[in-house]
Amino acid sequence: MHYTVFDTPVIKTVLYWISRAYLKAFNWRCEGQVPDIPKFVMIAAPHTSNWDFPITLFLAFSLKIKVYWMGKRSLFNKPFGSIMRWLGGIPVDRSKTNNVVASTIDVFNAHDNLIIVVPPEGTRNKASYWKTGFYHIAAGANVPIMLGYVDYQRKAGGIGPTMLPTGDIEADMQEICSFYTGVTGKHPEKSCKAAIAPAQTDQVVYRKTP
């Protein structure tokens, strides 16, 4: 994987203290502990605002974890592309979901330590479905899924439970979705309760109902 800010000793230490100061100044709590697991997929939900990105980074620096995150390819256009990569970004082509899943599994298999953050909604706008690429990545790479969150109502974010995909995607997704019940995004009108929907193409998806 490419070199990031998390690999820069002096800067990451400075950002650790800046992140802690920011969260404290705005009364945010950093919750949970980093599991002693070398590789996992980290869900980032709910995703309803541009503010989710900097707050997630503040939480990551506060927890002292090195994360990579997946973003739409347009975010990596000039002149900010190199900065986005330095912040841990991995550009993805949303029109080629299966290729993204397969290539990410290969990346996991090639590294001994790796954390990739994936927002299952795939967009900060109101989504009708949770994309399940994160689940297929974790199952294919045989790594756990860690439930990360940012709750604007409680002003709290961090690390929730960790689970290993069983292969029963419907049961696993029900358990995952139940954790996020009551977790509020910055714009609640763009987020809604998750519920199971019929499979589409080669992936099972979860429809969000009001």
C-alpha positions as CSV (number, residue, x, y, z in Angstrom):
1,M,0.0,0.0,0.0
2,H,1.1,3.6,-0.6
3,Y,2.8,5.8,2.0
4,T,0.4,7.8,4.1
5,V,0.3,10.4,6.9
6,F,0.1,7.5,9.4
7,D,3.6,6.5,8.3
8,T,5.1,10.0,9.1
9,P,6.3,9.9,12.8
10,V,6.4,13.6,13.6
11,I,3.3,14.6,11.7
12,K,1.2,11.7,13.0
13,T,2.2,12.6,16.6
14,V,1.2,16.2,16.0
15,L,-2.1,15.2,14.5
16,Y,-2.7,12.9,17.4
17,W,-2.7,15.8,19.8
18,I,-4.6,18.1,17.4
19,S,-7.3,15.4,17.1
20,R,-7.6,15.0,20.8
21,A,-7.8,18.7,21.3
22,Y,-10.4,19.1,18.6
23,L,-12.6,16.3,20.0
24,K,-12.3,17.7,23.5
25,A,-13.1,21.3,22.4
26,F,-16.3,20.2,20.7
27,N,-17.3,17.7,23.4
28,W,-16.8,14.6,21.3
29,R,-16.1,11.3,22.9
30,C,-13.8,8.7,21.4
31,E,-15.1,5.3,22.4
32,G,-13.9,1.7,22.2
33,Q,-10.6,0.0,21.9
34,V,-8.7,-1.1,18.9
35,P,-8.9,-5.0,18.7
36,D,-5.6,-6.9,18.7
37,I,-6.2,-8.1,15.1
38,P,-3.7,-7.3,12.3
39,K,-6.2,-7.1,9.5
40,F,-9.9,-6.1,9.3
41,V,-12.5,-4.3,7.3
42,M,-13.9,-1.3,9.2
43,I,-17.5,-0.1,8.5
44,A,-17.9,3.7,8.7
45,A,-21.6,4.5,9.3
46,P,-23.8,6.4,9.0
47,H,-22.4,8.5,6.2
48,T,-24.5,11.6,5.6
49,S,-22.1,14.5,5.5
50,N,-18.7,15.7,4.4
51,W,-17.9,16.2,8.0
52,D,-17.8,12.4,8.5
53,F,-14.4,12.3,6.8
54,P,-12.4,14.7,9.1
55,I,-14.2,13.4,12.2
56,T,-13.3,9.8,11.2
57,L,-9.7,10.9,10.7
58,F,-9.6,12.7,14.1
59,L,-10.9,9.5,15.7
60,A,-8.4,7.4,13.9
61,F,-5.5,9.6,15.0
62,S,-6.9,9.6,18.6
63,L,-7.1,5.8,18.6
64,K,-3.6,5.6,17.0
65,I,-4.7,3.3,14.2
66,K,-3.5,3.4,10.6
67,V,-6.4,3.2,8.2
68,Y,-7.0,3.3,4.5
69,W,-10.3,4.4,3.1
70,M,-12.1,3.9,-0.2
71,G,-13.5,6.9,-2.1
72,K,-14.9,7.7,-5.5
73,R,-12.3,8.2,-8.2
74,S,-13.3,11.9,-8.7
75,L,-11.9,12.8,-5.3
76,F,-8.5,11.9,-6.5
77,N,-8.4,14.2,-9.5
78,K,-5.8,17.0,-9.6
79,P,-4.9,19.0,-7.6
80,F,-5.9,17.1,-4.5
81,G,-5.3,13.5,-5.6
82,S,-1.9,13.1,-4.0
83,I,-3.2,14.7,-0.7
84,M,-6.1,12.3,-0.6
85,R,-3.8,9.3,-1.1
86,W,-1.4,10.7,1.6
87,L,-4.4,10.7,3.9
88,G,-5.0,7.0,3.2
89,G,-7.4,7.2,0.3
90,I,-7.8,4.5,-2.3
91,P,-9.7,5.5,-5.4
92,V,-12.5,3.1,-6.6
93,D,-14.6,2.9,-9.7
94,R,-18.1,2.4,-8.5
95,S,-19.2,1.1,-11.9
96,K,-16.9,-1.9,-11.4
97,T,-18.0,-3.3,-8.0
98,N,-16.9,-6.8,-8.5
99,N,-13.4,-5.7,-9.6
100,V,-13.1,-3.5,-6.5
101,V,-14.0,-6.5,-4.2
102,A,-11.6,-8.9,-5.9
103,S,-8.7,-6.4,-6.0
104,T,-9.2,-5.4,-2.4
105,I,-9.2,-9.1,-1.4
106,D,-5.9,-9.4,-3.2
107,V,-4.5,-6.4,-1.3
108,F,-5.5,-8.0,2.0
109,N,-3.9,-11.3,1.1
110,A,-0.7,-9.5,0.2
111,H,-0.3,-7.6,3.5
112,D,0.2,-8.8,7.1
113,N,-1.3,-5.7,8.6
114,L,-4.1,-3.7,7.0
115,I,-7.3,-1.8,8.0
116,I,-9.6,-0.5,5.3
117,V,-12.5,1.7,6.1
118,V,-15.6,1.2,3.9
119,P,-18.8,3.3,4.2
120,P,-21.5,0.7,3.3
121,E,-23.9,3.4,2.1
122,G,-21.4,4.4,-0.6
123,T,-22.6,8.0,-0.6
124,R,-23.3,10.8,1.8
125,N,-26.6,11.4,0.0
126,K,-29.7,9.4,1.0
127,A,-29.2,5.8,-0.2
128,S,-31.8,3.2,-0.8
129,Y,-29.5,0.3,-0.2
130,W,-26.4,-0.6,1.8
131,K,-23.8,-1.9,-0.5
132,T,-22.4,-5.2,0.7
133,G,-19.0,-5.0,-0.9
134,F,-17.4,-4.7,2.6
135,Y,-18.9,-8.0,3.6
136,H,-17.7,-9.8,0.5
137,I,-14.2,-8.3,0.9
138,A,-14.1,-9.5,4.5
139,A,-15.4,-13.0,3.7
140,G,-13.1,-13.4,0.7
141,A,-10.1,-12.3,2.6
142,N,-11.1,-14.2,5.7
143,V,-10.8,-11.1,7.9
144,P,-13.2,-9.7,10.5
145,I,-15.6,-6.8,10.1
146,M,-15.2,-4.1,12.7
147,L,-18.2,-1.8,13.3
148,G,-17.1,1.8,13.4
149,Y,-19.5,4.7,13.9
150,V,-19.9,8.4,14.2
151,D,-23.0,9.4,16.3
152,Y,-23.7,13.1,16.0
153,Q,-26.6,13.0,18.5
154,R,-24.4,11.7,21.3
155,K,-21.2,13.4,19.9
156,A,-19.4,10.0,20.1
157,G,-17.6,7.9,17.7
158,G,-15.2,5.0,17.6
159,I,-15.0,1.3,17.6
160,G,-17.9,-1.1,18.2
161,P,-18.0,-5.0,18.1
162,T,-15.9,-7.1,15.7
163,M,-17.4,-10.1,13.9
164,L,-16.1,-12.7,11.4
165,P,-18.4,-13.3,8.5
166,T,-20.1,-16.7,8.8
167,G,-21.1,-17.0,5.2
168,D,-24.8,-16.5,6.2
169,I,-25.0,-13.0,4.8
170,E,-28.6,-12.4,5.8
171,A,-28.1,-13.3,9.5
172,D,-24.8,-11.5,9.6
173,M,-26.2,-8.3,8.1
174,Q,-29.2,-8.4,10.4
175,E,-26.7,-8.4,13.3
176,I,-24.6,-5.6,11.8
177,C,-27.6,-3.4,11.0
178,S,-29.1,-3.9,14.5
179,F,-25.9,-2.3,16.0
180,Y,-26.5,0.9,14.1
181,T,-30.1,1.3,15.3
182,G,-30.1,4.6,17.1
183,V,-26.8,5.8,15.7
184,T,-27.5,9.2,14.2
185,G,-25.8,10.8,11.3
186,K,-25.3,14.6,11.0
187,H,-28.2,14.7,8.6
188,P,-30.7,12.1,9.9
189,E,-33.1,12.7,7.0
190,K,-30.5,11.1,4.7
191,S,-30.2,8.0,6.8
192,C,-32.9,5.4,7.7
193,K,-33.4,2.1,9.3
194,A,-31.8,-0.9,7.5
195,A,-33.8,-3.8,6.4
196,I,-33.2,-6.9,4.3
197,A,-34.0,-6.7,0.6
198,P,-34.0,-9.3,-2.2
199,A,-30.7,-10.1,-3.8
200,Q,-29.6,-8.1,-6.9
201,T,-27.2,-9.5,-9.5
202,D,-24.5,-11.4,-7.6
203,Q,-24.8,-9.5,-4.3
204,V,-27.2,-9.4,-1.5
205,V,-28.2,-5.9,-0.6
206,Y,-30.1,-4.3,2.3
207,R,-32.9,-1.8,1.6
208,K,-33.3,1.1,3.9
209,T,-36.8,1.9,4.9
210,P,-38.0,5.0,6.7
